[in-house]
């Protein structure tokens, strides 16, 4: 095959076949030679394999339209490469899109469940992992593990080559950071910055505020020139309209629901439980009777339906449950 100065149209098709172990001996040799042809080709393959490996575990969580998955994935890759004007070089590897190829693409882009994609193909490339309708986990280049709550995303470089490990979070995630005292781990989350060297903690961020709950280690939470150090079982709160972060004790573990698949209540005020239920089930529960709000709940709900949880709340509190349109009213 002749070398060319652009990425062949069907290279990514045969790369998927290669990763599936479905390539013929000839195709396998062509892929390996194409990778060896240039550093840019190898970078493209490494990115493609990373996307593939990170996406495979999502396959059991969602049923997708395979044709649409393929078309969206390939459109994403081609648009980003065109925007960066960086093309892998070398040999053309021809292969038409077959039915099994479109099925394989569903592993790479799972609509409504999550996606992993990259920008550019050169040094300083960025990977963005986006959770869809369910929580998902991803492993960063340093081995740190991040669990994203639904509709949240994290962006990070393909390698932490500088003096820090810098990521950008949108939404909520639990971090288990690999220790490295020589290279601090820094999270940009809306209006705040979180700095650690090796610890586990939860970050929840939106336009109004950022909350950081620490499980192990020490976390530094900063807003502009003001910073506080947060210890295990403490929580930092950074409000958009306030200059300084504030700290308080963290008295419950409800924040962990999307990671543990359970709601653990230990003398937890009812209003805190309903706040989390609203978020987890995308509903609107209203406590109409003020005296109910601070009733302590002592129960653990493991993978139970909302109706089952509400029935238990009725039993524990003596409340009645009414449904009025999109509202669920406790009184």
C-alpha positions as CSV (number, residue, x, y, z in Angstrom):
1,X,0.0,0.0,0.0
2,X,1.2,3.5,-0.8
3,X,1.8,6.1,2.0
4,X,-0.5,9.1,2.0
5,X,-0.5,12.3,4.0
6,X,-3.9,12.0,5.5
7,X,-5.9,9.5,7.6
8,X,-7.5,6.9,5.3
9,X,-11.3,7.0,5.4
10,X,-11.6,3.4,6.7
11,X,-8.7,3.2,9.0
12,X,-10.9,3.4,12.1
13,X,-13.1,0.6,10.8
14,X,-10.3,-1.8,10.6
15,X,-8.8,-0.7,14.0
16,X,-12.1,-1.7,15.6
17,X,-11.8,-5.1,13.9
18,X,-8.2,-5.4,15.1
19,X,-9.2,-4.6,18.7
20,X,-12.0,-7.2,18.5
21,X,-9.6,-9.8,17.3
22,X,-11.6,-10.2,14.1
23,X,-8.9,-9.0,11.7
24,X,-7.4,-11.4,9.2
25,X,-3.7,-12.1,9.3
26,X,-3.2,-9.6,6.4
27,X,-5.3,-6.9,8.1
28,X,-3.4,-7.4,11.4
29,X,-0.1,-7.0,9.6
30,X,-1.4,-3.9,7.8
31,X,-2.5,-2.3,11.1
32,X,0.8,-3.0,12.9
33,X,2.7,-1.6,9.9
34,X,0.5,1.5,9.8
35,X,1.1,2.1,13.5
36,X,4.8,1.8,12.9
37,X,4.8,4.2,10.0
38,X,4.7,7.4,12.1
39,X,4.5,8.7,15.6
40,X,1.2,10.4,14.7
41,X,-0.3,7.1,13.6
42,X,0.7,5.5,16.9
43,X,-0.8,8.4,18.9
44,X,-4.0,8.0,17.0
45,X,-4.1,4.3,17.7
46,X,-3.3,4.8,21.4
47,X,-6.2,7.3,21.7
48,X,-8.5,5.0,19.8
49,X,-7.6,2.0,22.1
50,X,-8.1,4.2,25.2
51,X,-11.6,5.1,24.1
52,X,-12.3,1.5,23.3
53,X,-11.1,0.1,26.6
54,X,-12.8,2.8,28.7
55,X,-16.1,2.3,26.8
56,X,-16.4,-1.5,26.9
57,X,-17.6,-1.7,30.5
58,X,-20.6,0.5,29.6
59,X,-22.0,-2.0,27.1
60,X,-24.1,-3.9,29.6
61,X,-25.7,-0.7,30.9
62,X,-27.5,0.5,27.8
63,X,-29.1,-0.6,24.6
64,X,-28.2,1.7,21.7
65,X,-28.9,2.1,18.0
66,X,-25.7,0.7,16.6
67,X,-25.9,2.6,13.3
68,X,-26.4,5.9,15.1
69,X,-23.6,5.0,17.5
70,X,-21.2,4.4,14.6
71,X,-22.2,7.5,12.7
72,X,-21.9,9.8,15.8
73,X,-18.6,8.3,16.9
74,X,-17.0,8.7,13.4
75,X,-18.4,12.2,13.0
76,X,-16.8,13.1,16.3
77,X,-13.4,11.8,15.4
78,X,-13.4,13.3,11.9
79,X,-14.6,16.7,13.1
80,X,-12.0,17.0,15.8
81,X,-9.1,15.9,13.6
82,X,-10.2,18.4,10.9
83,X,-10.4,21.2,13.5
84,X,-6.9,20.4,14.7
85,X,-5.5,19.9,11.1
86,X,-3.5,16.9,12.4
87,X,-3.9,13.7,10.4
88,X,-2.3,10.3,11.0
89,X,0.1,9.5,8.2
90,X,1.1,6.3,6.4
91,X,-0.7,3.4,4.9
92,X,-4.3,3.1,3.8
93,X,-6.2,0.2,5.4
94,X,-9.4,-0.3,3.4
95,X,-12.5,-1.9,4.9
96,X,-16.2,-1.3,4.4
97,X,-18.5,-0.8,7.4
98,X,-20.3,-4.1,8.0
99,X,-23.1,-5.0,10.4
100,X,-20.7,-6.4,13.0
101,X,-18.7,-3.2,12.7
102,X,-21.7,-1.1,13.6
103,X,-22.3,-3.4,16.6
104,X,-18.8,-2.9,17.7
105,X,-19.2,0.9,17.5
106,X,-21.9,0.6,20.2
107,X,-19.1,-0.2,22.6
108,X,-17.4,3.0,21.8
109,X,-20.3,5.4,22.0
110,X,-23.2,4.4,24.2
111,X,-26.0,6.9,23.7
112,X,-27.7,8.0,26.9
113,X,-25.2,6.0,29.0
114,X,-21.8,7.7,28.6
115,X,-19.1,8.5,26.2
116,X,-15.3,8.9,26.1
117,X,-13.8,11.0,23.4
118,X,-10.6,12.9,22.7
119,X,-9.7,16.3,21.2
120,X,-6.7,16.6,18.8
121,X,-4.0,14.0,18.2
122,X,-0.8,15.7,19.3
123,X,0.9,16.6,22.5
124,X,-1.4,18.1,25.1
125,X,-4.5,16.2,23.9
126,X,-7.5,16.3,26.2
127,X,-9.9,13.4,27.0
128,X,-13.4,14.1,28.2
129,X,-15.4,11.4,29.9
130,X,-19.2,12.2,30.0
131,X,-21.7,10.2,32.1
132,X,-25.2,9.9,30.7
133,X,-28.2,8.6,32.5
134,X,-26.2,6.4,34.9
135,X,-23.1,6.8,37.0
136,X,-19.9,5.5,35.6
137,X,-16.2,5.1,36.6
138,X,-13.1,5.9,34.7
139,X,-9.3,5.6,35.4
140,X,-7.1,8.5,34.8
141,X,-3.5,8.3,33.4
142,X,-2.0,8.2,36.9
143,X,-4.2,5.4,38.1
144,X,-6.6,7.6,40.0
145,X,-10.2,6.3,39.8
146,X,-13.1,8.7,39.3
147,X,-16.8,7.8,39.6
148,X,-19.0,10.3,37.8
149,X,-22.6,10.9,38.9
150,X,-25.1,11.0,36.0
151,X,-24.8,13.9,33.6
152,X,-21.4,14.8,34.9
153,X,-18.1,15.0,33.0
154,X,-14.4,15.2,33.6
155,X,-11.7,16.4,31.3
156,X,-8.0,15.5,31.6
157,X,-4.8,15.2,29.5
158,X,-3.7,12.0,27.9
159,X,-0.8,12.1,30.3
160,X,0.2,14.1,33.4
161,X,3.5,15.3,32.0
162,X,3.9,18.5,33.9
163,X,4.4,19.3,37.6
164,X,0.7,18.9,38.4
165,X,-2.2,16.5,37.6
166,X,-4.8,18.9,36.4
167,X,-8.5,18.0,35.6
168,X,-11.7,19.9,35.1
169,X,-15.0,18.6,36.6
170,X,-18.5,19.5,35.6
171,X,-21.2,18.1,38.0
172,X,-20.4,15.5,40.7
173,X,-17.8,12.9,41.1
174,X,-16.0,10.7,43.7
175,X,-12.2,10.8,43.5
176,X,-9.8,8.1,44.7
177,X,-6.5,9.8,43.9
178,X,-3.3,7.9,43.5
179,X,-0.7,9.3,46.0
180,X,2.2,11.4,44.4
181,X,3.7,14.0,46.7
182,X,5.8,15.4,43.9
183,X,2.8,16.0,41.6
184,X,-0.3,17.6,43.2
185,X,-3.7,16.6,41.9
186,X,-5.8,19.7,41.1
187,X,-9.5,19.9,40.2
188,X,-11.1,23.0,38.7
189,X,-14.8,22.9,39.6
190,X,-16.8,25.9,38.6
191,X,-15.9,28.7,41.1
192,X,-13.4,26.7,43.2
193,X,-10.1,24.7,43.1
194,X,-9.4,21.5,44.9
195,X,-5.8,20.4,45.6
196,X,-4.6,17.0,47.0
197,X,-1.7,14.7,46.7
198,X,-3.5,11.4,47.4
199,X,-6.8,11.0,49.1
200,X,-10.5,10.1,48.6
201,X,-13.3,12.6,48.5
202,X,-16.5,13.7,46.8
203,X,-17.0,16.9,44.8
204,X,-20.4,18.3,43.8
205,X,-20.4,21.4,41.8
206,X,-22.9,23.6,40.1
207,X,-23.4,27.3,39.1
208,X,-24.3,28.2,42.7
209,X,-21.9,26.3,44.9
210,X,-19.3,23.6,45.2
211,X,-19.3,21.0,48.0
212,X,-16.3,18.8,48.9
213,X,-16.7,15.9,51.4
214,X,-13.5,14.2,52.5
215,X,-13.3,10.5,53.3
216,X,-9.5,10.0,53.7
217,X,-6.5,12.3,53.6
218,X,-6.4,16.1,53.5
219,X,-7.9,18.3,50.8
220,X,-7.2,21.9,50.2
221,X,-10.2,23.8,48.9
222,X,-9.6,27.3,47.5
223,X,-11.5,30.2,46.0
224,X,-9.1,32.9,44.6
225,X,-6.6,33.7,47.4
226,X,-8.6,32.1,50.2
227,X,-8.0,28.4,51.0
228,X,-9.0,25.9,53.8
229,X,-7.7,22.4,54.6
230,X,-10.4,19.8,54.9
231,X,-10.0,16.7,57.0
232,X,-11.9,13.3,56.9
233,X,-15.6,13.7,57.9
234,X,-15.5,17.4,57.1
235,X,-17.1,19.3,54.3
236,X,-16.1,22.4,52.5
237,X,-18.7,24.7,50.9
238,X,-17.8,27.3,48.3
239,X,-20.8,29.6,47.5
240,X,-20.7,31.6,44.3
241,X,-21.7,34.9,46.1
242,X,-19.2,34.5,48.9
243,X,-15.5,35.2,48.8
244,X,-14.2,32.5,51.2
245,X,-14.9,28.8,51.4
246,X,-16.5,27.6,54.7
247,X,-16.1,24.3,56.5
248,X,-18.5,22.2,58.5
249,X,-18.7,18.6,59.8
250,X,-20.0,16.0,57.4
251,X,-22.6,14.1,59.4
252,X,-24.0,11.7,56.8
253,X,-22.9,9.6,53.8
254,X,-25.9,10.1,51.6
255,X,-23.7,11.8,49.0
256,X,-22.3,8.3,48.2
257,X,-25.7,7.0,46.9
258,X,-24.7,7.1,43.2
259,X,-21.5,5.1,43.9
260,X,-22.8,2.6,46.5
261,X,-26.3,2.2,45.1
262,X,-27.8,2.7,48.5
263,X,-29.1,5.4,50.8
264,X,-27.6,5.1,54.3
265,X,-29.5,7.1,57.0
266,X,-28.1,7.3,60.5
267,X,-30.2,9.7,62.4
268,X,-30.5,11.6,59.2
269,X,-33.2,14.4,59.1
270,X,-36.0,13.5,56.7
271,X,-35.4,16.7,54.7
272,X,-31.9,15.6,53.8
273,X,-33.1,12.2,52.6
274,X,-35.8,13.8,50.5
275,X,-33.3,16.2,49.0
276,X,-31.2,13.2,47.8
277,X,-34.2,11.3,46.6
278,X,-35.2,14.2,44.5
279,X,-31.8,14.2,42.9
280,X,-31.5,10.5,42.5
281,X,-34.9,9.8,41.1
282,X,-35.4,13.1,39.3
283,X,-38.6,13.8,41.3
284,X,-40.0,16.7,43.4
285,X,-40.8,15.6,47.0
286,X,-42.2,18.4,49.2
287,X,-42.5,18.1,53.0
288,X,-45.7,20.1,53.6
289,X,-45.7,19.6,57.4
290,X,-42.8,21.5,59.1
291,X,-42.6,19.1,62.0
292,X,-41.7,16.2,59.7
293,X,-38.6,17.8,58.3
294,X,-36.2,17.0,61.2
295,X,-37.5,13.6,62.1
296,X,-34.4,11.3,62.2
297,X,-34.4,8.4,59.8
298,X,-32.4,5.3,60.7
299,X,-32.6,3.0,57.7
300,X,-30.5,1.7,54.7
301,X,-32.2,1.5,51.3
302,X,-30.3,-0.8,49.0
303,X,-31.3,-0.7,45.3
304,X,-35.0,-0.1,46.3
305,X,-37.6,1.6,44.3
306,X,-38.8,5.1,45.2
307,X,-42.2,3.7,46.1
308,X,-40.7,1.2,48.5
309,X,-38.6,3.9,50.2
310,X,-41.7,6.2,50.5
311,X,-43.6,3.3,52.1
312,X,-40.9,2.9,54.7
313,X,-40.8,6.7,55.3
314,X,-44.6,6.5,56.0
315,X,-44.1,3.7,58.5
316,X,-41.2,5.5,60.3
317,X,-42.7,9.0,60.5
318,X,-46.5,8.5,60.3
319,X,-46.6,10.8,57.3
320,X,-49.1,10.5,54.5
321,X,-48.0,10.5,50.9
322,X,-49.9,12.3,48.2
323,X,-49.1,12.6,44.5
324,X,-50.2,15.8,42.8
325,X,-49.1,15.9,39.2
326,X,-45.3,16.0,39.3
327,X,-45.1,16.6,43.0
328,X,-45.0,14.0,45.8
329,X,-46.3,15.6,49.0
330,X,-45.4,14.4,52.6
331,X,-47.7,15.6,55.3
